[in-house]
Amino acid sequence: MLPIKNNIFIVIALAMALMIGSCMSLEKVSIANLRLEYDKKPLRLRGTSLPIGVSVITTDQKRLRTRGFSGGNLKWSNFRVSVEGGNFSNGKIAISGDNPSDTISVRITSVHHPEWEIREVIGLNHLLSIRTNPVEPVVWAPDESFKMTLDSYYDNGQAYTSRLSNKLIKQMNLSMKAEGGVFSGGRFHIFEDFENIPQHIVSLNLESQDNPEVSDFFWARLTYIKNYMFSTSASDAWSGSAGRSGFSGSDGNSDGRCGGRGEDGEDGRHGEDGKNGYDLDIFVDAYSDTILHTDLVYVEVATLGSSATKHYLINPSGGNISIQTRGGDGGNGGTGGNGGSGGNGGRGKEITIEHKDSTGVHYITKLEHGGRGGRGGNGGYGGNGGNGGRGGDIFIHYTPVAKPYLHIIIPESIGGDGGSGGSPGLAGSGGTGGTGNPSGSSGNSGNCGRRGIDGYRGPDGQIIYTLVDN
C-alpha cells in the first residue's frame, strides 16, 4: 500500500493534468512550440476542403491540441488563421476553386502570444493520368447510351474511380470532345442515325486544361448487334360522353295527390371508331462491310402519307428488327344517365266530420288517403364502344442479296382494340307515399338502363413481300 503522502501527490498530478487537458484558452499558458497538423492522405484539390489542427507544446512539455481534426479541446479563438488560395472556417480550409496557384499558404498566429506563429505552404495534389471506361454491359449500336467511369491517378500514389459526369469534368477542369454521339446527363448517347458515325466509331476525348499532357482517348467500334424496334400507332378515338341524369318528379300537393314520375336518364353517347393504322413501305438490302468484316443488313422504313423515314444497320449475327403498325383503339361508350327519383306523394286532405250526441255537437278532424309516390325514371342505356381501327399494310421490298436475311425482319400489323360499352344508368327510386289514413303507397323504382355493346377489334393489315433489283 502506498504512503498517504504519495497518494496526495498522485491526486494533485491528476488534477493538474485534467486542468491542462480541459484548458480552453492559451492566455495563461507558456508556449514552447507550435505545429500545424493535417491529414496527408486525402486529395488536396481546388474546390475541396482540408481539415487542419494546431498542436501546442507547453514549456512544461505538455501537449495541447485544437478541436476537430487534432481531437483536442483548445478553442480556435486562440488563433488567427489566414489562407492565401482558400478560406478558413471552424477548423477547415476551403481551397478556392479558382486558385491560380498549385499551393495554399497558411499563416496561424497565437492571439495571446503573437510572437508565436506558423507559416506553411501546402502543395495541392497533381493529376498524373486519367482513363475512362464504359460501364458494361453496353449495346454497341445506334440510339443506345451507357454510363462511364473515370480512373484518376495522382501524385500521392492513390487511384480514384468515380462515375463520369459533367459536374466531375467541370470540377477537374477537363475539356471534352465526343464523336459519334454526345455525353450529357452522365451518359454517352450514341447518335440514332448511323450515317453520323464515321467508320462505325464512337469516341470521347478528355484533356486536362491545367496540364495538357494529361489526357485520355476512349473509343469503341459499333457491332450493330441489337434488337431494334420500330412502332407506329394511329391515334385512339374519342370516348362517348355520359348521358345526363333525369330530373326528379315533383311532389304531390297537400290534397293527397300522387307524386310526379321521375324523368328518364339520357343514353350515353357512342364511342368513335379508331383510326386505321399507317401503311409502311420497307426496303431491305445487304452488303459486306470491310471495316467490321461481316455482312450488314440495311433497312429503310418509310411511313406512307408522311415524310417520316428511319434507317437502320443490323448485324444479322444476333441482331434483328421488329416493325409494328397498329390501328387506333375505339373509344369507350359513355355511361347512361341515372333516372330521376319519383316525387313523394302528397299528404292526405284534412276533413272535418260533425257528430251529435246527448252531450252536444262535436267536430272530428281526420286525414283522407295519402297520395301515392311517383315512379322512378328509367336509367339511360350505356353508349356502344367504337370499333378498333384496321392495322396498316406493310410492303417489304427486298433485294436478292437481302433474301437470306429476311428472317431478321419481324413485321406485325395489329388492329386496334374495340372500345368498352358504357355502363348503364341507375334506376330512379320511387317516391315515398304521402301520410294519410291510410298512408299512400310508395312508388315503384324505374328500370336500370342497359350496358352498351363493346366495339369490335380492328382487323390486322396485310404484309406483302416483293423482290426488287439491286
Buried (B, 14 or more C-beta within 10 A) or exposed (E): EEEEEEEEEEEEEEEEEEEBEEBEEBEEBEBEEBBBBBEEEBBBBBBBBBBBBBBBBBEEEBBBBBBBBBEBBBBBEBBBBEBEBBEBEEBBBBBBEEBEEEBBBBBBBBBEBEEBEBEBEBEBBBBBBBBBBBEEEBBBBBBBBBBBEBBBBBEBEEEEEEEBBEEBBEBBBBEBEBBBBBBEEBBBBBBBEBEEBEEBEBBBBBBBEEEEEBBBEBEBBBBBBBBBEBEBBBEBBBBBBBBBBBBBBBBBEEEBBBBBBBBBBBBBBBBBBBBBBBBBBBBBBBEEBEEBEBBBBBBBBBBEEEEEEBBBBBBBEEBBBBBBBBBBBBBBBBBBBBBBBBBBBBBBBEEEEEEEEEEEEEEEEEBBBBBBBBBBBBBBBBBBBBBBBBBBBBBBBBBEBBEEBBEBBBBBBBBBBBBBBBBBBBBBBBBBBBBBEEBBBBBBBBBBBBBBBBBBBBBBBEBEBEEEEE
